[in-house]
Amino acid sequence: MNVLIVEDERGLADAMKTALEREGYSVVTKADGEDGENEALTNAYDIIILDVMLPTKDGFEILADIKNEIDAPIIMATAKGELEDKLNGLVGGADDYITKPFHIKELIARVNIVLRRNKKLTRVDMPSFGDLSLDTRNSIVSCKDKSLSVTGKEFRLLEYLILQKGNVANREQLAVKIWGYGSEAEYNNVEVYVSFLRKKLRLLQSTVKITSVRGIGYKLEVTDAEKT
């Protein structure tokens, strides 16, 4: 999961980043309103934590500009605790609101809750394609009476491909989803993990295969007449 934090208090931003990374999130921070808005519109994030009081552009203005342009849920964070400010954020399209000062554990809890709520639109616990089904709770991929464990990057890659339902996922999308922004991962890292997954699909004797689309990326296909 990729998180964008737009927060100009450097100490707080660093504390949030460290705590979320310990929970397994990939985190990018921006301290300026305009930089944060540009980052949110340019790259794909699973959730955005957006401060209200920011240099160059405040959080409410950013929220108004990006909410209809992105799919990521947004948590507003501010020192203001007045009901009117909370209502402005929620009515403006924010998914949740957290008031400073807050405990880092509260932030993590809110992030997890918002993502669980939002995943009803983006993810199911047992996504499937062809004869494959993926148990996202236990990181197990099954095909008929066979099953294998898939964890870490293999799991995230397979889950993303399954959720595309046969549509092409380009290499850049995959690299970002799996390694996150700011990583040193090259596109050939994606090819390496695609190769690992292909071996596992063969072990499962699945009719699903990962097809390379020249110059673009990868997609799942069913090799027999039964299509998903």
N, C-alpha and C positions, 0 to 999 in steps of 0.2 A: 504494500500500500504506500502510495506517494502522498506526502503532506507538504503543503505550502503554508509557512507562517509569515504573515506580514505584521511586523512588530518592531517599533523603533527603540524600545528599551532593550539594549544589547544584552544585559545580564539576564533578563527574563527570557528573551528569545533563545539564548544559549541554553538556559535551563530546560525550556520546553523541548528544544531540539534533542538534547541529551536524553531526557526521559523518554521521549517517543522513539528514539533510535534503540533504546534498551528494550522497548516493546516490539521491536522488529520493523518499525516503519522507516521509510527513506524520507528524509526531511530536507527541504530547502527553505532558507530564511531570506527575507527582504526587509530592509529597514525604512524604505521610502514608499509613499503611496503610489506614485506613478510607476516606479519600478515593480512594485508588487502587482499592480493591475496588468502591466505588460507581461509579467511572468505567468499570471493566471490565464491570460488570453492566448499566450504563445505555446505553452506546454500543458500536458494533461496531468491533472492531479485527482486523487480519490477524495480528498477533503482539504478545505482551506480554513485556516484560523486567521481571522482578520481583525486587527485592532481598529478602533474608531479614530482615535487621535493620532494622526500620522503627518509627517512633513509632506508638503506639495499637494496632497490630496487626501481627504479624510475617508474613513471606512465606509460611511453611508454613501458617499459619491461613488466609490469603487463598487460597492454592492449593486447600486442602480445600473452601473455600466456593464457589469459582467454576468449578472444573474441569468439573463436570458441567452447568454452566449456560451455558457459552460454547463456541464452536467454535475460537477462536484458540489456536494453539500458545503455550506459555509457556517462556521461558528464565529459569532461576533464576540470580541473581547475588549472591554473598556473599563476605565476607572469609574465611569458614570454608573450609578445604580438606580437612577430614577425610572419609574415605570414608563414614562414617555419615551425615553431613549430605547428601552427594551422593545416597546411596541413599534417604534420606527424601524428597528432592525428586523423584527419578525414580519411586520407588514411588508417591508421592502424585499422580503424573500429569504432572509437568513433562516437556517434550520435550527439553530440554537443560540443561546446567549450566555456568556459567562462574565461575571463581574470581578474586577480586580479589587483587592488582592485575592487570589485564589490559590488553593493548594494544587500542586502539580498532579496529585492523584485524582483530584476532581476533574482536571482537564483531560487526563487519560480516560477516565470513566465516560466523560461526555463525548469524546472522540469515538470511543468504542460503541456507545449507544447510538450515536447519529449514523455511524457506518452500518450497524446492524439494521437500523430502520431503513436506511437507503438501499441496502442490498436486496430488498424485496423487488426493486426495479432492475437490478443489475446482476443478481446472482441467486442461485438456488442451492440448497444443500446437496442435491444429487443431480447435477447437470449430466446430460447424456447426449451421445451422438452415435448413430448406428447401433452396433452391439456393445458399445462402451458406456459405462456409467462411472462417475467419479464421486466418491464419498468424501466431501470436503471437510467433514468433521474429523475423519480419521486418516485422511490422505491416502486413500486406497482406490486404485482403478480396477474395475472388474469387467470381465467379458464372459458371459454365460457362467460356467462353474469355476472359472479361474480368476484369481485376483493377485495383484502385486502392489507393494508399497511404492508410492511416489512422493518424495518430500522436497522441500526447498525449491530450487529453481525449476526442476523438472515438473513439480506439482503446479507451480504458477504458470509455466508455459503451457502445459496440457489444459489446465482450467481455462486459460484465455482462449486457446484454439477451440475448445468445445463450445464456449459461450459465443463464439463467432458464427456458429451454426453453418459452417461450410463457406462462409465469406472469407476473403483473403485478409490476412493480418500482415501488414508490412513489417519489415525487419526493424525499422525505427520504433514503431509502436511496441514491438516485443522487447526490444532492448530497454526501453524506458520502463515498461511495466515490471520487468524482472530485475533489472539492475538499478533502476532509478536514475534521476537526473544527476549530473555531476560525477557519475562513475567513469571509470576508465575502460569500461567494457566496450569491445569492438563488436561489429556485426557478426564476425566469425564465431564469437562466443555463442550466439543464437544457434548457428549451424551445429556446433558441438552438442548442445543440449537437444536439438532436434534429432540428431543421430542417436543419442541415448534413448530418447522416447521411441524412436522407430524400432530399436532392438526390443524394447519392452512390449510394444504392440505385436511384434512377431512372436515373442514368447507366449503372449496371451492368445495367439492365433486369431486375432481380430480381423474383421473384414474392413476395418477403418485404417486408412493410411494417411501419412502426412505428405502432401504434395508440394513440391517447390514450384513457385510461380516466378519465372525468370524476371529478374530485375525488380521484383516487388517484395515477395515474402513467401508465406506459407498458408495452406488451408487444409482442412480435413476433408477427405473424400471416402465414400463407401465403395468398395471395389465390386460389389455384386448389385443386383437389381434393387435391393432394399435400400431406399434413401431416407434420410432424416430431414 
